């Protein structure tokens, strides 16, 4: 506005825009001189793991298997697998239907753990008294908690404990066995059928080495199951009709006594099934499950189970796959300065690999990366796969803070005489108008 002789007048419309442009140019020039430097970091274009995060990259090529020295197995069937993924490291007649003896009790334990409170007190029924085979000689009227009976079921492999639990859960052994078969179908077990809850010989009672690894993997997800099957021995204070008596119960799995890396799971033997063992062991965070069915004697069962586990670990050697702070990618973002966000791993990743297969990595972003981004901000994960089986993941974070672009950043990005002459050019352009 202008004032003439006390009278206020407005600038002509065609002069308003040039004036605003001049004002903006002056402000921009002042900001260029007075504003502090940018608060973002620039990074050199170092070698990165990914140039295109939509495609996986190989971080460990498949090794030449060379001479494969497999363990000598004489049992009717055998297998060793990675518990977490189910990847098979060795198998022999793994899908053959065979009697499995007391390894049956793994499924019995699964149903009990899923349905009965651990502190529930159960009285031994008449049906459990005088049970043949492996038994503790429980007497009718003795009272035990569900947890105590599970210890008896899995540590010394007590058949009378199996009957007591089955009757308590389903009302009868027959009804309980029906539930066992339903659960086998739910788990997709095609070579398993139960006729009792403890594993004594009967027609149409069978499983396979492969199916037993699947049952074991489900059971081992339960922390109490894992604790019980790794117990070498325990003392049971039994409340009986005649008073209280203590019993020292020893685990029938001899591998637990000899190897500190063995942590389960279940033995079994009958004249028809031979000697059976589902074993588990852990080294460096990797847990393997082995199954031996139809071994000729107890020593063979244990020797071949140990050989299978050792073979598995030998083929699953510890390897460092990703370092902490490894550069994953330089990710472009919507930004007028053409900046990128550097993605790095938040931690190293090492594990025992599943044999000699190729290992690949794939970026999984939690969401589209947008500015601003803070250093250390979680952006997704780096998924690691071996032969298309996921073996783990590492968090991916931003390596640097990238703020929204300011006017100073934009002008510095232009960087040159043309940018320095911008205020003057704007004023000249305004004057022409």
Buried (B, 14 or more C-beta within 10 A) or exposed (E): EEEEEEEEEEEEEEEEEBEEBBEEBEEBBEEBEEBEEBEBEEEEEEEBBBEEBEEBBEBBEEEEEEEEEEBEBEBBBBBBBBBBBEBBBBBBBBEBBBBBBBBBBBBBBBBBBEEBEEEEEBBBBEBBBEBEBBBBEBBEBBEBBBBBBBBBBBBBBBBBBBBBBBBBBBEEBEEBBEBBBEBBEEBEBEBBBBBBBBBBBEEEBBBBBBBBBBBBBBBBEBEBBBEBBBBEEBEBEBBEEEEEEEEEBBBBBBBBEEBEBBBBBBBBBBEEBBBBBBBBBBBEEBBBBBBBBBBEEBEBBBBBBBBBBBBBBEBBEEEEBBBEEBBBBBBEBEBEBEBBBBBBBBEEBBBBBBBBBBBBBBBEBEEEBEBEBEEEBEBBBBBBBBBEBEBBBBBBBBBBBBBEBBEBBEBBBEEEEEBEEBBEEBBEEBEEE
